[in-house]
Amino acid sequence: MPASHAINWLVGIGLLVISSAGSLFVAEFGVRLFVDPVDYLLPVVVQDPMLGHRMAGGTGGHDEWGFRNYELPGSAEIVAIGDSMTYGISARASESWPAILAQLTGRTTYNIGLGGYGPLQYFYLLRERALTLKPKAAVVGFYFGNDLVDVVKLAYGNDNWARYRIAGLNGTGEQGGVVIDQPEIGGGRLLGGPRSYLARHSVLYRLATSLPVLDRFRTVNTASTDPGLFVFSMGDRTTILFPGQGRLRMDIDNPQIEAALTITERALLEMKDVSTKANVGLYFLLLPTKELVYADLLAEHHQLAASPDLEPALRNEREIRKRLFAFLEASHLTYIDPLPAMTSAVRDHEIYPFNDGHPNGAGYRLIAEQVAGALRD
């Protein structure tokens, strides 16, 4: 090839690369005019000596503290503390129950929720973060699905929480798990490094990889990693339940779960103590699993025997609910139970994505309505 042709070819390739990069930059900028980066960008998860893990502040559209808010306010009338159910997994930030609560009440609400947290993290965040915002009310979301497991993981996997350990019980030796997919740069996946970089910086990339058409593939992957899932169909509606997880994570006969209940009760009382001293109203929002919300429908459609995990999972959760409710009432702690409203709503409405145990926007709105009603009483 003559030198002049080679130069022209290289120039053409260079112009094509520059043009493509420019087009992608314009597209990225245009997309951000219409969607919120916090709903798509993957934040950076870092280790924390007390929490086990946290979001790095300012990453993935999160605020200075690393939570799912547009900004860190100087004060907030209501603080919401919890795990992924409070963070608002499976819905946009504006559809999380704390965000909807702010709309319903007209009161500034700050979301302190992150997947993998449990009652010990809730106590720490209430004392060290939430109360610095001088709120009038704190709503702590307790999720029956995995909060007890998260208590044991932190208490026995982090020596900073050793004082909560129950004598004679061997812990899991694990740190609190990170729910959000956070692969190591370049590790384990094809083109893992570039894909992780794009996931943290490109809304356009995250939009493309979050298309509903890919739900089928994600569901197949979930099925391969969780053989305990159960597909429930009712007319033209289909949803996936995860009773295998509930059976294990709420096994009342497991000494670790029994210990987790004791540790949780202690943490709740300590939350009461610090909130009372700060003159802050304290509310415990008791969030049920998807399986319990669907329990009545499962019974009516004679589906309880279709999975060996369903009845044990439901029995475990009901027993834990009974014990926790009794403790809250005896300790004069205020709680909010959205289960009746959710059980009623699921008969006619989709309040969960078909392939996830977290509510969708409609489900979070229903939860927020129950909280707003309790705050008005």
VMD Tcl script that draws the C-alpha trace (Angstrom):
set ca {
  {0.00 0.00 0.00}
  {1.42 3.41 -0.98}
  {2.36 5.64 1.93}
  {-0.24 8.26 0.93}
  {-3.01 5.63 0.97}
  {-1.92 4.37 4.37}
  {-1.94 7.91 5.75}
  {-5.42 8.53 4.32}
  {-6.65 5.25 5.81}
  {-5.27 6.12 9.25}
  {-6.76 9.60 9.06}
  {-10.14 8.10 8.12}
  {-10.03 5.69 11.04}
  {-9.03 8.52 13.37}
  {-11.91 10.70 12.20}
  {-14.33 7.79 12.60}
  {-13.15 7.20 16.18}
  {-13.39 10.90 17.03}
  {-16.83 11.16 15.43}
  {-18.09 8.08 17.29}
  {-16.70 9.30 20.60}
  {-18.27 12.70 20.04}
  {-21.62 11.13 19.22}
  {-21.50 8.99 22.36}
  {-20.59 12.03 24.46}
  {-23.54 13.98 23.05}
  {-25.83 10.98 23.61}
  {-24.63 10.61 27.20}
  {-25.22 14.30 27.86}
  {-28.67 14.11 26.26}
  {-29.69 11.07 28.29}
  {-28.73 12.81 31.54}
  {-31.17 15.59 30.74}
  {-34.03 13.12 31.10}
  {-32.92 10.48 33.60}
  {-31.38 10.65 37.06}
  {-27.82 9.24 37.17}
  {-28.45 7.84 40.68}
  {-30.96 5.43 39.16}
  {-28.40 3.89 36.83}
  {-24.75 4.51 37.71}
  {-23.01 1.88 39.80}
  {-21.54 3.48 42.94}
  {-18.22 2.48 44.46}
  {-18.55 0.24 47.52}
  {-15.79 0.55 50.12}
  {-15.03 -1.12 53.43}
  {-16.08 0.62 56.63}
  {-14.78 -0.33 60.10}
  {-18.20 -0.03 61.75}
  {-20.74 -0.55 58.96}
  {-18.83 -3.30 57.19}
  {-19.38 -1.58 53.85}
  {-20.72 1.70 52.53}
  {-21.00 3.70 49.33}
  {-18.15 6.08 48.62}
  {-19.57 9.59 48.84}
  {-20.33 11.28 45.54}
  {-20.14 8.11 43.43}
  {-22.94 6.79 41.26}
  {-25.00 9.93 41.78}
  {-25.13 9.43 45.55}
  {-24.71 12.25 48.04}
  {-21.72 13.28 50.14}
  {-22.40 10.57 52.73}
  {-22.90 7.94 50.03}
  {-26.67 7.61 50.34}
  {-29.37 7.77 47.67}
  {-30.27 11.44 47.97}
  {-29.74 14.37 45.63}
  {-27.76 16.22 48.26}
  {-26.83 16.15 51.93}
  {-29.13 18.63 53.69}
  {-28.24 20.68 56.72}
  {-31.29 19.22 58.46}
  {-34.21 16.91 57.74}
  {-37.60 16.62 59.42}
  {-37.74 12.85 58.84}
  {-34.89 10.35 58.49}
  {-35.50 6.89 57.03}
  {-32.99 4.18 57.98}
  {-32.86 0.67 56.55}
  {-31.48 -1.77 54.01}
  {-32.19 -2.26 50.29}
  {-35.94 -2.05 50.98}
  {-35.41 1.52 52.20}
  {-32.76 2.32 49.60}
  {-35.42 1.45 47.02}
  {-33.90 -1.38 44.99}
  {-35.94 -2.21 41.84}
  {-37.34 1.35 41.62}
  {-36.10 4.83 40.83}
  {-34.83 7.01 43.67}
  {-37.93 9.18 43.36}
  {-40.07 6.04 43.87}
  {-38.42 4.78 47.07}
  {-40.72 4.91 50.07}
  {-38.72 7.70 51.79}
  {-39.00 9.86 48.64}
  {-42.74 9.20 48.35}
  {-43.12 9.89 52.09}
  {-41.64 13.34 51.53}
  {-44.21 13.99 48.79}
  {-47.12 12.77 50.90}
  {-46.19 14.69 54.05}
  {-44.54 17.77 52.58}
  {-41.71 17.24 55.06}
  {-38.03 16.99 54.16}
  {-36.99 13.34 54.30}
  {-33.48 11.94 54.15}
  {-32.89 8.33 53.02}
  {-30.20 6.44 54.99}
  {-30.72 3.03 53.43}
  {-28.30 0.55 51.87}
  {-28.44 -3.11 50.94}
  {-26.78 -5.52 53.36}
  {-27.44 -3.41 56.45}
  {-29.25 -4.69 59.53}
  {-30.30 -3.51 63.03}
  {-26.75 -2.93 64.29}
  {-26.00 -0.65 61.34}
  {-29.37 1.03 61.88}
  {-28.46 1.85 65.48}
  {-25.06 3.18 64.46}
  {-26.50 5.30 61.62}
  {-29.24 6.68 63.85}
  {-26.74 7.77 66.47}
  {-23.87 8.93 64.23}
  {-25.66 10.24 61.15}
  {-29.41 10.67 61.45}
  {-29.49 12.63 64.71}
  {-26.98 15.16 63.36}
  {-29.73 16.25 60.94}
  {-31.93 17.16 63.93}
  {-35.02 15.28 62.72}
  {-38.41 15.27 64.37}
  {-39.00 11.63 63.45}
  {-36.87 8.61 62.58}
  {-38.40 5.65 60.72}
  {-36.33 2.46 60.88}
  {-37.22 -0.19 58.30}
  {-36.76 -3.74 59.61}
  {-36.91 -6.32 56.80}
  {-37.79 -9.84 57.90}
  {-36.19 -11.33 54.81}
  {-32.55 -10.96 55.84}
  {-32.08 -8.51 58.71}
  {-31.50 -11.26 61.26}
  {-28.79 -12.83 59.13}
  {-27.17 -9.42 58.69}
  {-27.12 -8.95 62.47}
  {-25.16 -12.17 62.99}
  {-22.76 -11.42 60.13}
  {-21.81 -8.04 61.55}
  {-21.70 -9.03 65.23}
  {-19.53 -12.09 64.62}
  {-17.59 -10.91 61.60}
  {-16.54 -7.50 62.91}
  {-14.71 -7.19 66.23}
  {-15.99 -3.64 66.65}
  {-19.37 -5.23 67.46}
  {-18.02 -8.02 69.67}
  {-19.91 -6.76 72.72}
  {-23.15 -7.95 71.11}
  {-22.03 -11.56 70.73}
  {-23.93 -14.21 72.62}
  {-21.76 -16.42 74.81}
  {-21.43 -19.96 73.53}
  {-22.52 -19.21 69.96}
  {-20.08 -19.60 67.08}
  {-20.58 -16.89 64.51}
  {-20.46 -17.09 60.75}
  {-17.08 -15.40 60.52}
  {-18.36 -13.39 57.57}
  {-18.54 -9.68 57.00}
  {-21.88 -8.07 56.15}
  {-22.68 -8.86 52.52}
  {-22.89 -6.29 49.75}
  {-26.14 -6.71 47.85}
  {-25.26 -4.46 44.93}
  {-23.17 -6.14 42.24}
  {-19.71 -4.69 42.67}
  {-17.18 -6.83 40.78}
  {-13.48 -6.19 41.12}
  {-11.91 -4.27 38.26}
  {-10.98 -6.79 35.59}
  {-11.95 -9.74 37.74}
  {-14.16 -12.67 36.80}
  {-16.02 -11.22 33.84}
  {-15.25 -10.80 30.17}
  {-13.90 -7.24 29.77}
  {-14.62 -6.80 33.48}
  {-12.50 -3.66 33.85}
  {-14.05 -1.66 30.98}
  {-17.56 -2.85 31.87}
  {-17.15 -1.80 35.51}
  {-15.79 1.59 34.45}
  {-18.73 2.17 32.10}
  {-21.20 1.03 34.78}
  {-19.83 3.67 37.16}
  {-19.62 6.53 34.67}
  {-22.05 6.02 31.76}
  {-25.80 6.33 32.16}
  {-26.15 5.37 28.49}
  {-24.33 2.07 29.11}
  {-26.42 1.29 32.19}
  {-29.63 2.06 30.30}
  {-28.63 -0.32 27.53}
  {-27.81 -3.13 29.95}
  {-30.99 -2.57 31.99}
  {-33.43 -3.07 29.12}
  {-36.51 -5.15 30.09}
  {-35.77 -7.52 27.21}
  {-32.76 -8.73 29.25}
  {-34.99 -9.67 32.21}
  {-35.40 -13.16 30.77}
  {-31.67 -13.74 30.88}
  {-31.40 -12.27 34.37}
  {-34.20 -14.58 35.53}
  {-32.45 -17.62 34.08}
  {-29.28 -16.59 35.94}
  {-31.24 -16.15 39.17}
  {-32.78 -19.60 38.74}
  {-29.36 -21.15 38.30}
  {-28.05 -19.60 41.54}
  {-31.23 -19.99 43.63}
  {-32.83 -23.39 43.05}
  {-35.32 -22.62 45.84}
  {-37.27 -20.06 43.85}
  {-40.92 -20.74 42.97}
  {-42.95 -19.42 40.02}
  {-46.53 -18.55 40.96}
  {-49.12 -17.93 38.25}
  {-52.56 -16.44 38.80}
  {-54.54 -15.87 35.62}
  {-52.39 -13.76 33.31}
  {-50.10 -12.71 36.16}
  {-46.85 -14.47 36.97}
  {-44.38 -13.72 39.72}
  {-41.28 -15.34 41.19}
  {-41.02 -16.06 44.91}
  {-37.90 -16.98 46.87}
  {-39.06 -19.21 49.76}
  {-35.77 -21.10 49.90}
  {-34.05 -17.96 51.15}
  {-36.72 -17.28 53.74}
  {-36.63 -20.82 55.06}
  {-32.93 -20.50 55.84}
  {-32.70 -16.85 56.86}
  {-35.56 -17.03 59.36}
  {-35.06 -20.55 60.68}
  {-36.17 -20.09 64.26}
  {-34.57 -23.43 65.22}
  {-31.14 -22.15 64.16}
  {-29.20 -20.88 67.23}
  {-27.75 -18.06 65.13}
  {-31.25 -16.76 64.28}
  {-32.26 -17.08 67.93}
  {-29.18 -15.06 68.87}
  {-29.95 -12.53 66.15}
  {-33.36 -11.90 67.70}
  {-31.75 -11.24 71.07}
  {-29.17 -8.89 69.53}
  {-31.88 -7.13 67.53}
  {-33.98 -6.52 70.63}
  {-30.96 -4.98 72.33}
  {-30.29 -2.75 69.33}
  {-33.93 -1.59 69.24}
  {-33.80 -0.59 72.89}
  {-30.58 1.34 72.31}
  {-32.25 3.14 69.40}
  {-35.10 4.03 71.74}
  {-32.65 5.39 74.30}
  {-30.73 7.68 71.92}
  {-33.88 8.93 70.16}
  {-35.61 9.68 73.46}
  {-32.62 11.69 74.66}
  {-32.65 13.62 71.36}
  {-36.44 14.14 71.58}
  {-36.96 12.38 68.24}
  {-40.05 10.30 67.52}
  {-39.01 6.71 66.71}
  {-41.00 4.37 64.48}
  {-40.16 0.83 63.40}
  {-41.43 -0.09 59.95}
  {-41.81 -3.88 59.79}
  {-41.34 -4.89 56.16}
  {-42.64 -8.35 55.18}
  {-41.23 -10.65 52.53}
  {-42.88 -11.00 49.14}
  {-43.75 -14.58 50.09}
  {-45.79 -13.49 53.12}
  {-47.55 -10.79 51.10}
  {-48.62 -13.48 48.62}
  {-49.42 -16.09 51.29}
  {-53.22 -15.71 51.19}
  {-53.29 -15.98 47.40}
  {-51.00 -18.99 47.50}
  {-53.36 -20.72 49.93}
  {-56.45 -19.86 47.88}
  {-54.83 -21.28 44.73}
  {-53.67 -24.40 46.60}
  {-50.03 -23.63 45.88}
  {-48.50 -23.93 49.34}
  {-47.58 -27.55 48.77}
  {-46.07 -26.82 45.34}
  {-42.74 -25.88 46.92}
  {-41.18 -27.69 49.91}
  {-39.84 -24.34 51.14}
  {-43.04 -22.28 51.14}
  {-44.79 -23.48 54.28}
  {-41.61 -23.58 56.42}
  {-40.61 -20.09 55.24}
  {-44.04 -18.66 56.02}
  {-44.17 -20.41 59.38}
  {-40.75 -19.05 60.33}
  {-41.62 -15.48 59.37}
  {-44.95 -15.57 61.20}
  {-43.26 -16.84 64.35}
  {-40.57 -14.17 64.20}
  {-43.21 -11.49 63.56}
  {-45.16 -12.68 66.59}
  {-42.13 -12.55 68.83}
  {-40.93 -9.19 67.58}
  {-44.38 -7.61 67.85}
  {-44.68 -8.83 71.43}
  {-41.28 -7.36 72.27}
  {-42.10 -4.00 70.66}
  {-45.39 -3.74 72.53}
  {-43.85 -4.73 75.86}
  {-41.07 -2.18 75.34}
  {-43.53 0.57 74.37}
  {-41.94 0.98 70.94}
  {-44.06 2.28 68.09}
  {-44.24 0.13 64.97}
  {-45.89 0.27 61.57}
  {-47.13 -2.91 59.90}
  {-47.82 -2.51 56.15}
  {-48.59 -6.22 55.64}
  {-52.42 -5.98 55.69}
  {-52.43 -3.19 53.10}
  {-49.89 -5.02 50.92}
  {-51.77 -8.33 51.17}
  {-54.96 -6.59 50.05}
  {-53.30 -4.63 47.24}
  {-51.48 -7.59 45.66}
  {-54.82 -9.20 44.76}
  {-55.47 -6.64 42.05}
  {-52.21 -4.78 41.50}
  {-48.59 -5.52 40.70}
  {-46.67 -4.15 43.67}
  {-43.54 -6.22 42.95}
  {-41.49 -6.81 39.81}
  {-42.14 -10.35 38.62}
  {-38.52 -11.42 39.22}
  {-37.55 -9.55 42.40}
  {-38.41 -9.64 46.08}
  {-38.22 -5.86 46.42}
  {-41.39 -3.82 45.72}
  {-41.79 -1.77 42.58}
  {-42.73 1.92 42.61}
  {-46.38 1.11 43.36}
  {-45.36 -1.13 46.25}
  {-43.08 1.50 47.76}
  {-45.87 4.07 47.45}
  {-48.18 1.78 49.39}
  {-45.55 1.44 52.13}
  {-45.05 5.23 52.22}
  {-48.80 5.72 52.64}
  {-48.78 3.49 55.70}
  {-45.87 5.43 57.19}
  {-47.47 8.79 56.42}
  {-50.68 7.63 58.14}
  {-48.74 6.60 61.24}
  {-46.89 9.91 61.40}
  {-50.20 11.77 61.25}
  {-51.73 9.79 64.13}
}
mol new
graphics top color blue
foreach p $ca { graphics top sphere $p radius 0.5 }
foreach p [lrange $ca 0 end-1] q [lrange $ca 1 end] { graphics top cylinder $p $q radius 0.2 }
display resetview
